[in-house]
Amino acid sequence: MGLLTFLFAGKRMEEIKMALVGKHVFDNLINADQKEQVIVHANERLKEGSSPSDNRTMDDMDLRVRYVFLALAMAEIGIDHGLKGFQWTYISNPFMVQTYDERLWDATTDMLKKKYSLDIDL
């Protein structure tokens, strides 16, 4: 791992945690009404950052990017993730998570497994 990659690893791992915890909360902890509310909110945020001719929705996103958008929506709506010591954090460009090194994804997945006993795969 190069020095520059190492220097940005912490920030990138925090963003990866958002995707992984977002998946966990969305898939396991909220009801159907909350899911619909989160999807609507996430799609609104996606549209805000896109050109008017861009018709993409959460369904069109890479899974990793989708769960970051869903996590950001849950944070804005105020849905609790239930994990002591974890905080929802703002990510300015959710699309970047799909470019992060697979080793960072694996290390972050292992970290969540050890700290919270969560087995999340994306």
C-alpha positions in Angstrom: 0.0 0.0 0.0 1.5 3.3 -1.0 1.9 6.2 1.4 -0.9 8.3 -0.1 -3.2 5.3 0.0 -2.3 4.8 3.7 -2.9 8.4 4.5 -6.4 8.3 3.1 -7.2 4.8 4.4 -8.9 6.0 7.6 -11.3 8.3 5.7 -12.0 5.7 3.1 -12.7 3.1 5.8 -15.2 5.4 7.5 -17.0 5.7 4.2 -16.9 2.0 3.7 -18.3 1.6 7.2 -21.2 3.8 6.2 -22.0 1.5 3.3 -21.7 -1.6 5.4 -23.7 -0.3 8.4 -26.2 1.2 6.0 -26.8 -2.3 4.5 -27.1 -3.8 7.9 -29.6 -1.3 9.2 -31.6 -1.1 5.9 -31.8 -4.9 5.5 -32.3 -5.9 9.1 -33.5 -3.2 11.4 -36.2 -1.1 9.8 -39.7 -1.8 8.7 -41.2 -1.6 5.2 -42.6 1.9 5.8 -39.2 3.2 6.9 -37.5 1.5 4.0 -39.9 3.3 1.6 -39.2 6.6 3.3 -35.4 6.0 3.1 -35.5 5.1 -0.6 -37.6 8.2 -1.4 -35.2 10.4 0.5 -32.1 8.8 -1.0 -33.5 9.2 -4.5 -34.2 12.8 -3.8 -30.6 13.3 -2.7 -29.4 11.5 -5.8 -31.5 13.8 -8.1 -30.1 16.9 -6.3 -26.6 16.0 -7.3 -27.5 15.0 -10.9 -28.4 16.8 -14.1 -32.1 17.1 -14.8 -31.8 14.6 -17.7 -30.3 11.9 -15.5 -33.0 9.5 -14.6 -31.0 7.1 -12.4 -32.5 5.8 -9.1 -31.2 3.8 -6.3 -32.0 0.6 -8.3 -29.5 1.7 -10.9 -26.6 2.2 -8.5 -23.7 0.0 -7.7 -24.6 -1.8 -4.5 -21.8 -0.1 -2.5 -22.9 3.3 -3.7 -26.5 2.5 -3.1 -26.0 1.6 0.5 -24.0 4.8 1.1 -26.9 6.9 -0.3 -29.3 4.8 1.9 -27.1 5.3 5.0 -26.9 9.1 4.4 -30.7 9.1 4.0 -31.2 7.2 7.3 -28.8 9.6 9.0 -30.8 12.6 7.8 -34.1 11.1 8.7 -32.8 10.2 12.1 -32.9 6.4 12.0 -30.8 4.9 14.8 -28.2 2.3 13.8 -27.9 0.9 17.3 -24.2 0.5 17.3 -22.4 1.9 20.3 -19.5 4.1 19.3 -20.5 4.3 15.6 -21.7 7.6 14.1 -23.3 8.3 10.8 -21.0 10.6 8.9 -21.5 12.8 5.9 -19.9 11.6 2.6 -19.6 14.3 -0.1 -19.1 11.9 -3.0 -20.8 8.5 -2.4 -19.8 7.3 -5.9 -16.1 7.1 -4.8 -16.7 4.1 -2.6 -16.9 1.8 -5.6 -13.3 2.7 -6.5 -11.8 1.8 -3.1 -9.3 -1.0 -2.9 -10.8 -4.4 -2.1 -8.3 -4.8 0.7 -9.8 -1.8 2.4 -13.3 -3.3 2.1 -12.0 -6.6 3.6 -10.3 -4.8 6.5 -13.3 -2.7 7.3 -15.6 -5.8 7.1 -13.3 -7.6 9.5 -13.2 -4.6 11.8 -17.1 -4.5 12.0 -17.1 -8.2 12.6 -14.7 -7.9 15.5 -16.2 -4.8 17.1 -19.9 -5.4 16.6 -20.2 -9.1 15.6 -21.7 -8.0 12.3 -21.1 -10.2 9.2 -21.9 -7.8 6.4 -20.8 -8.4 2.8 -21.1 -6.1 -0.2 
